[in-house]
């Protein structure tokens, strides 16, 4: 339900913001946020996975839970103070837009306070979802009220980061329900550093092909191209949201199952999740590619024609992201197979940087999109190859492949439909036709074959 909301809100705000702010201002914010987010990575390190996994393993013992939380968060707090001091020096010495960089200091404070990993480890998703839902709706209303022209770029940035920090403050207010505070010893803090740093290595590597694209574009091209890429990238993350929410829910569950020795049940979850990942990602990726010519002018307005070429390239990466997300969150991380995960994302990062360096000067945002697609494909193929002996990944792929075929059939049918009406009417018609075609084929396949897997 929360991801449905996360899908709807960009559909409401992006057309308005793209028209009011323009591609260049969106690029200015995106570039500054990309740099601030790099600093934020060094506060959390690998906590999104390490904290989640560790809390899931001790959640049945309140004493251990309290001790574990306090020692892990002490490490996070120390890193937060150090990083914010370094970021302050960056603002003074290097920032291109000091006002924007200063506004994004609030973002870094919110990262320092971020304890979502604790609640996810407890599988307390309702709590975090309810909080985020209220804040997202309030943020959306405030954007329409206060962001009225391109001059409101700093108000736009301030509203976004204030929503983040309010979200964290609320979680801290509820913490005493689950733990009591213990002053951690230095040894308790230190023991979390090494395993956390191990899981931080892939975080840095992933950031190279998720964030470095925009930084390289900003340095090798223009802020307008960054704006085109950012607009396209935000849209193409929509197909991934449903599958990554599956990974968020399943990581603590799988960690708990494996900690208790329930390996057979864990593998059954992986089988079903891999099938669901392609069922969701393939039609959204190919469907969005099929309607891009109608979607871009309706969604973004004039001046975003470049996105028509960038979106189909970026959105194809979501299929690889969805598949690899299941392998990572439901097998590699719960089983502490961190080495495979680390190597895969470093291979992806190298591929991404090389392709960006070669293609951005000539093809600009489109070249960055190709780099991202190649990186995600590399990560997915390597992880799949490395776990082939541990889980029946070939069998699961064959069971899932039909959904890619059905999505391709839907794509070609939609491409054959001639333009007869306005872009908005054609967009609505194609969405309905594509949905009917894909769901009909999927239902027949489910009733004939997959029903045995899911029962």
C-alpha positions as CSV (number, residue, x, y, z in Angstrom):
1,X,0.0,0.0,0.0
2,X,2.8,2.3,0.8
3,X,4.5,1.7,-2.5
4,X,1.2,2.5,-4.3
5,X,1.3,5.8,-2.6
6,X,5.0,6.2,-3.5
7,X,3.9,5.6,-7.1
8,X,1.0,8.0,-7.1
9,X,2.8,11.0,-5.4
10,X,5.4,11.4,-8.2
11,X,2.7,11.1,-10.7
12,X,1.0,14.1,-9.0
13,X,4.1,16.2,-8.2
14,X,6.5,15.6,-11.1
15,X,4.4,17.2,-13.9
16,X,3.9,20.3,-11.7
17,X,7.5,20.6,-10.5
18,X,9.0,19.9,-14.0
19,X,6.9,22.8,-15.4
20,X,7.4,25.2,-12.5
21,X,11.1,24.6,-11.9
22,X,12.4,23.7,-15.3
23,X,15.1,21.1,-16.2
24,X,18.0,23.3,-15.2
25,X,16.7,24.0,-11.6
26,X,15.9,20.3,-11.2
27,X,19.5,19.6,-12.3
28,X,20.9,22.1,-9.7
29,X,19.0,20.4,-6.9
30,X,19.8,16.9,-8.1
31,X,23.5,17.7,-8.4
32,X,23.7,19.2,-4.9
33,X,21.7,16.3,-3.4
34,X,23.9,13.7,-5.1
35,X,26.9,15.2,-3.4
36,X,25.2,15.5,0.0
37,X,24.0,11.9,-0.3
38,X,27.6,10.7,-0.8
39,X,28.4,12.2,2.6
40,X,25.3,10.5,4.0
41,X,26.6,7.2,2.9
42,X,29.5,7.5,5.3
43,X,27.2,8.1,8.2
44,X,25.1,4.9,7.7
45,X,27.9,2.8,6.2
46,X,26.3,-0.6,5.7
47,X,23.6,-0.3,8.4
48,X,20.6,-0.6,6.1
49,X,21.5,-4.3,5.6
50,X,23.8,-5.0,8.6
51,X,21.5,-3.3,11.2
52,X,18.5,-4.9,9.8
53,X,20.1,-8.4,9.8
54,X,21.6,-8.0,13.3
55,X,18.4,-6.7,14.9
56,X,16.4,-9.6,13.3
57,X,18.8,-12.1,15.0
58,X,18.3,-10.8,18.5
59,X,14.8,-9.4,18.5
60,X,13.3,-12.1,20.7
61,X,15.6,-11.1,23.7
62,X,14.8,-7.5,25.0
63,X,18.2,-7.3,26.8
64,X,20.2,-8.3,23.8
65,X,18.0,-6.1,21.6
66,X,18.6,-3.0,23.7
67,X,22.3,-3.6,24.0
68,X,22.7,-4.3,20.2
69,X,20.7,-1.2,19.3
70,X,22.6,1.2,21.6
71,X,26.0,-0.1,20.5
72,X,25.2,0.1,16.8
73,X,23.6,3.5,17.0
74,X,26.6,4.9,19.0
75,X,28.8,4.0,16.0
76,X,26.3,5.7,13.7
77,X,26.2,8.9,15.9
78,X,30.0,9.2,16.0
79,X,30.2,8.8,12.2
80,X,27.4,11.4,11.8
81,X,29.3,14.1,13.8
82,X,32.5,13.4,11.9
83,X,30.8,13.5,8.4
84,X,28.8,16.7,9.2
85,X,32.0,18.5,10.2
86,X,33.7,17.4,6.9
87,X,30.6,18.5,4.9
88,X,30.8,21.9,6.6
89,X,34.3,22.3,5.3
90,X,33.1,21.2,1.9
91,X,30.5,24.0,1.9
92,X,33.0,26.6,2.8
93,X,35.7,25.6,0.4
94,X,34.2,23.8,-2.6
95,X,30.4,24.0,-2.9
96,X,29.2,25.6,-6.2
97,X,25.9,26.6,-4.6
98,X,26.5,27.2,-0.9
99,X,22.8,28.0,-0.1
100,X,21.6,24.7,-1.6
101,X,24.5,22.8,0.1
102,X,23.6,24.5,3.4
103,X,19.9,23.5,3.1
104,X,21.0,19.9,2.4
105,X,22.9,19.9,5.8
106,X,19.4,19.1,7.2
107,X,19.4,16.0,5.1
108,X,22.6,14.8,6.7
109,X,21.2,15.4,10.2
110,X,18.2,13.2,9.3
111,X,20.6,10.5,8.1
112,X,22.4,10.7,11.5
113,X,19.1,10.2,13.2
114,X,17.9,7.4,10.8
115,X,16.9,4.3,12.7
116,X,14.7,2.6,10.1
117,X,17.1,-0.3,10.1
118,X,16.0,-1.1,13.7
119,X,12.3,-1.1,12.9
120,X,12.8,-3.2,9.8
121,X,14.8,-5.7,11.8
122,X,11.7,-6.0,14.1
123,X,9.4,-6.3,11.0
124,X,7.5,-3.3,12.3
125,X,6.6,-2.1,8.8
126,X,3.1,-0.8,9.7
127,X,4.7,1.8,12.0
128,X,7.2,3.2,9.5
129,X,4.7,3.0,6.6
130,X,2.0,5.0,8.5
131,X,4.5,7.6,9.5
132,X,5.9,8.0,6.0
133,X,2.4,8.1,4.5
134,X,1.3,11.0,6.6
135,X,4.5,12.9,5.9
136,X,4.5,12.3,2.2
137,X,0.9,13.6,1.9
138,X,1.7,16.7,3.9
139,X,4.9,17.3,1.9
140,X,2.9,17.0,-1.4
141,X,0.4,19.6,-0.2
142,X,3.1,22.0,0.9
143,X,4.9,21.7,-2.4
144,X,1.8,22.9,-4.3
145,X,1.3,25.7,-1.7
146,X,4.8,27.1,-1.5
147,X,6.6,26.2,-4.7
148,X,5.1,28.6,-7.3
149,X,8.0,29.6,-9.6
150,X,11.6,28.7,-10.5
151,X,12.8,31.2,-7.8
152,X,11.4,28.8,-5.1
153,X,14.1,26.3,-5.7
154,X,15.4,26.6,-2.1
155,X,11.9,26.3,-0.7
156,X,11.5,23.1,-2.7
157,X,14.7,21.7,-1.3
158,X,13.9,22.8,2.2
159,X,10.4,21.1,2.1
160,X,11.9,17.8,1.0
161,X,14.7,17.6,3.6
162,X,12.4,18.8,6.4
163,X,10.0,15.9,5.6
164,X,13.0,13.5,6.1
165,X,14.0,14.9,9.5
166,X,10.5,15.0,10.9
167,X,10.1,11.3,9.8
168,X,13.1,10.3,11.9
169,X,12.1,12.4,15.0
170,X,8.8,10.5,15.1
171,X,10.6,7.1,15.2
172,X,12.8,8.2,18.1
173,X,9.7,9.1,20.1
174,X,8.4,5.5,19.8
175,X,11.7,3.7,20.6
176,X,11.0,3.1,24.3
177,X,8.3,0.7,23.5
178,X,10.9,-1.8,22.3
179,X,14.1,-1.2,24.2
180,X,15.6,0.4,27.2
181,X,18.7,2.5,26.8
182,X,22.1,1.1,27.8
183,X,25.4,3.0,27.8
184,X,27.5,0.9,25.4
185,X,31.1,0.1,26.1
186,X,33.8,0.8,23.6
187,X,34.3,-2.9,22.9
188,X,30.6,-3.2,22.1
189,X,30.8,-0.4,19.6
190,X,34.0,-1.6,18.0
191,X,32.8,-5.2,17.3
192,X,30.2,-3.8,14.9
193,X,32.7,-1.8,12.8
194,X,34.2,-4.6,10.7
195,X,31.1,-6.4,9.6
196,X,29.4,-3.0,9.0
197,X,32.3,-1.9,6.8
198,X,32.1,-5.1,4.8
199,X,28.5,-4.3,3.9
200,X,29.5,-0.6,3.3
201,X,31.8,-1.6,0.4
202,X,28.9,-2.6,-1.9
203,X,26.9,0.5,-0.8
204,X,29.8,2.7,-2.2
205,X,30.0,0.6,-5.3
206,X,26.2,0.9,-5.9
207,X,26.3,4.6,-5.3
208,X,28.8,4.9,-8.2
209,X,26.2,3.8,-10.7
210,X,23.2,5.4,-9.0
211,X,24.7,8.7,-7.9
212,X,27.9,9.1,-9.8
213,X,26.0,9.2,-13.1
214,X,24.6,12.6,-12.1
215,X,27.9,13.9,-10.8
216,X,29.7,12.8,-13.9
217,X,27.0,14.4,-16.1
218,X,27.2,17.6,-14.1
219,X,31.0,17.7,-14.6
220,X,31.2,16.5,-18.2
221,X,27.9,18.0,-19.6
222,X,25.3,20.5,-18.3
223,X,22.8,20.9,-15.5
224,X,20.1,20.7,-18.1
225,X,21.3,17.2,-19.0
226,X,21.4,16.3,-15.3
227,X,17.8,17.4,-15.1
228,X,16.8,15.2,-18.1
229,X,18.5,12.2,-16.5
230,X,17.1,12.9,-13.0
231,X,13.6,13.2,-14.4
232,X,13.9,10.0,-16.4
233,X,15.6,8.1,-13.5
234,X,12.9,9.0,-11.0
235,X,10.2,7.7,-13.4
236,X,12.1,4.4,-14.1
237,X,12.5,3.6,-10.5
238,X,8.7,3.0,-10.2
239,X,8.9,-0.6,-11.6
240,X,11.5,-1.4,-9.0
241,X,9.5,-0.1,-6.0
242,X,7.2,-3.0,-5.7
243,X,10.0,-5.5,-5.8
244,X,12.3,-3.7,-3.5
245,X,9.5,-3.5,-0.9
246,X,9.4,-7.3,-1.2
247,X,13.1,-7.3,-0.4
248,X,12.7,-4.9,2.6
249,X,10.0,-7.2,4.1
250,X,11.8,-10.5,3.4
251,X,15.4,-9.6,4.6
252,X,14.5,-9.8,8.3
253,X,12.2,-12.7,7.8
254,X,14.9,-14.7,5.9
255,X,17.6,-13.7,8.4
256,X,15.3,-15.0,11.2
257,X,14.5,-18.3,9.4
258,X,18.2,-19.0,8.6
259,X,19.2,-18.1,12.2
260,X,16.7,-20.8,13.3
261,X,17.9,-23.4,10.7
262,X,14.7,-23.3,8.5
263,X,16.7,-23.4,5.2
264,X,14.1,-25.4,3.2
265,X,11.4,-22.8,3.9
266,X,13.8,-20.0,3.1
267,X,14.4,-21.5,-0.4
268,X,10.7,-21.8,-1.0
269,X,10.4,-18.1,-0.3
270,X,13.2,-17.4,-2.8
271,X,11.5,-19.4,-5.6
272,X,8.2,-17.5,-5.2
273,X,9.9,-14.1,-4.9
274,X,11.9,-14.5,-8.1
275,X,8.8,-15.4,-10.0
276,X,6.9,-12.4,-8.5
277,X,9.9,-10.1,-9.3
278,X,9.6,-10.7,-13.0
279,X,5.8,-10.8,-13.0
280,X,5.9,-7.2,-11.6
281,X,9.0,-5.7,-13.3
282,X,8.7,-7.0,-16.9
283,X,5.3,-5.5,-17.8
284,X,6.0,-2.2,-16.1
285,X,9.4,-1.8,-17.9
286,X,8.2,-2.8,-21.3
287,X,4.8,-1.1,-20.9
288,X,6.5,2.2,-20.0
289,X,8.8,1.9,-23.0
290,X,5.7,1.3,-25.2
291,X,3.9,4.5,-24.1
292,X,6.9,6.8,-23.7
293,X,6.0,9.0,-26.7
294,X,2.6,9.8,-25.3
295,X,3.8,9.8,-21.6
296,X,6.6,12.4,-21.8
297,X,4.6,15.4,-23.2
298,X,1.6,14.6,-20.9
299,X,3.7,14.0,-17.8
300,X,6.6,16.5,-18.1
301,X,5.2,19.1,-20.6
302,X,7.3,20.9,-23.2
303,X,11.1,20.9,-23.2
304,X,11.7,17.3,-22.1
305,X,11.8,15.5,-25.5
306,X,15.2,14.1,-24.6
307,X,13.6,11.9,-22.0
308,X,11.9,9.9,-24.7
309,X,15.2,8.3,-25.6
310,X,16.6,8.0,-22.0
311,X,13.5,6.4,-20.3
312,X,13.4,3.1,-22.4
313,X,17.1,2.5,-21.7
314,X,16.9,3.2,-18.0
315,X,13.6,1.3,-17.4
316,X,15.0,-1.9,-18.9
317,X,17.5,-2.0,-16.0
318,X,14.6,-2.5,-13.6
319,X,14.2,-6.1,-14.7
320,X,17.8,-6.9,-13.7
321,X,17.4,-4.9,-10.5
322,X,14.3,-6.8,-9.5
323,X,15.9,-10.2,-10.0
324,X,19.2,-9.3,-8.3
325,X,17.3,-7.7,-5.4
326,X,15.7,-11.0,-4.5
327,X,19.0,-12.9,-4.7
328,X,20.7,-10.2,-2.6
329,X,18.1,-9.6,0.2
330,X,16.8,-13.2,0.4
331,X,19.9,-15.3,0.0
332,X,23.3,-13.4,0.0
333,X,22.8,-11.1,2.9
334,X,20.8,-13.4,5.2
335,X,23.4,-16.2,4.6
336,X,26.3,-13.7,5.1
337,X,27.5,-14.3,1.6
338,X,28.8,-10.8,1.5
339,X,31.8,-11.5,-0.7
340,X,29.7,-12.4,-3.7
341,X,27.6,-9.3,-3.2
342,X,30.6,-7.0,-2.9
343,X,32.3,-8.4,-6.0
344,X,29.1,-8.1,-8.1
345,X,28.5,-4.5,-7.3
346,X,32.2,-3.6,-7.9
347,X,32.0,-5.2,-11.3
348,X,28.9,-3.1,-12.0
349,X,30.6,0.1,-10.7
350,X,33.6,-0.5,-13.0
351,X,31.4,-1.1,-16.0
352,X,29.3,2.0,-15.3
353,X,32.2,4.4,-14.8
354,X,34.0,3.1,-18.0
355,X,30.9,3.4,-20.1
356,X,30.0,6.8,-18.6
357,X,33.5,8.1,-19.4
358,X,33.3,6.9,-23.0
359,X,29.7,7.8,-23.8
360,X,28.7,10.9,-21.7
361,X,30.9,13.4,-23.7
362,X,29.1,12.3,-27.0
363,X,25.7,11.1,-25.9
364,X,25.3,13.0,-22.6
365,X,22.3,11.8,-20.5
366,X,21.5,9.0,-22.9
367,X,25.1,7.7,-22.5
368,X,24.7,7.7,-18.7
369,X,21.5,5.7,-19.1
370,X,23.4,3.0,-21.1
371,X,26.1,2.9,-18.4
372,X,23.4,2.3,-15.7
373,X,21.7,-0.5,-17.8
374,X,25.1,-2.2,-18.4
375,X,26.0,-2.0,-14.7
376,X,22.7,-3.5,-13.4
377,X,22.9,-6.3,-16.0
378,X,26.5,-7.1,-14.9
379,X,25.5,-7.2,-11.2
380,X,22.5,-9.4,-11.9
381,X,24.3,-11.9,-14.1
382,X,27.2,-12.3,-11.7
383,X,25.1,-12.9,-8.7
384,X,22.9,-15.4,-10.5
385,X,25.9,-17.3,-11.8
386,X,27.5,-17.5,-8.3
387,X,24.4,-18.9,-6.5
388,X,23.5,-21.4,-9.3
389,X,24.7,-24.4,-7.2
390,X,23.0,-23.3,-4.0
391,X,19.5,-22.5,-5.3
392,X,17.8,-23.8,-8.4
393,X,18.1,-20.5,-10.1
394,X,17.9,-21.9,-13.7
395,X,14.6,-23.7,-12.9
396,X,13.2,-20.5,-11.3
397,X,14.2,-18.4,-14.3
398,X,12.5,-20.8,-16.7
399,X,9.3,-20.6,-14.5
400,X,9.6,-16.8,-14.6
401,X,10.6,-16.2,-18.2
402,X,7.0,-16.5,-19.5
403,X,6.2,-13.1,-17.9
404,X,9.0,-11.5,-20.0
405,X,7.5,-13.1,-23.1
406,X,4.0,-11.9,-22.2
407,X,5.3,-8.4,-21.6
408,X,7.1,-8.4,-25.0
409,X,3.8,-9.5,-26.6
410,X,2.1,-6.6,-24.9
411,X,4.8,-4.2,-26.1
412,X,4.6,-5.2,-29.7
413,X,0.7,-4.9,-29.7
414,X,0.9,-1.4,-28.2
415,X,3.5,-0.3,-30.8
416,X,1.2,-1.4,-33.6
417,X,-1.6,0.9,-32.4
418,X,-1.7,4.0,-34.6
419,X,-1.9,7.5,-33.2
420,X,-5.5,8.6,-33.7
421,X,-6.2,10.9,-30.8
422,X,-4.5,13.3,-28.4
423,X,-1.5,12.0,-26.4
424,X,-3.5,11.8,-23.2
425,X,-6.3,9.7,-24.8
426,X,-3.7,7.5,-26.5
427,X,-1.9,7.0,-23.2
428,X,-5.0,6.0,-21.4
429,X,-6.1,3.6,-24.2
430,X,-2.6,1.9,-24.3
431,X,-2.5,1.5,-20.5
432,X,-5.9,-0.3,-20.6
433,X,-5.1,-2.4,-23.6
434,X,-1.6,-3.4,-22.3
435,X,-3.0,-4.2,-18.9
436,X,-5.7,-6.5,-20.3
437,X,-3.3,-8.3,-22.6
438,X,-0.6,-8.9,-20.0
439,X,-3.0,-9.9,-17.2
440,X,-5.0,-12.3,-19.4
441,X,-1.8,-14.1,-20.5
442,X,-0.5,-14.2,-17.0
443,X,-3.7,-15.6,-15.5
444,X,-3.8,-18.4,-18.1
445,X,-0.2,-19.3,-17.3
446,X,-0.8,-19.2,-13.5
447,X,-3.9,-21.4,-13.7
448,X,-2.1,-23.9,-16.0
449,X,1.3,-24.1,-14.3
450,X,2.2,-21.7,-11.5
451,X,-0.7,-22.5,-9.2
452,X,1.1,-25.7,-8.1
453,X,4.2,-23.7,-7.1
454,X,2.2,-21.2,-5.0
455,X,0.0,-23.8,-3.4
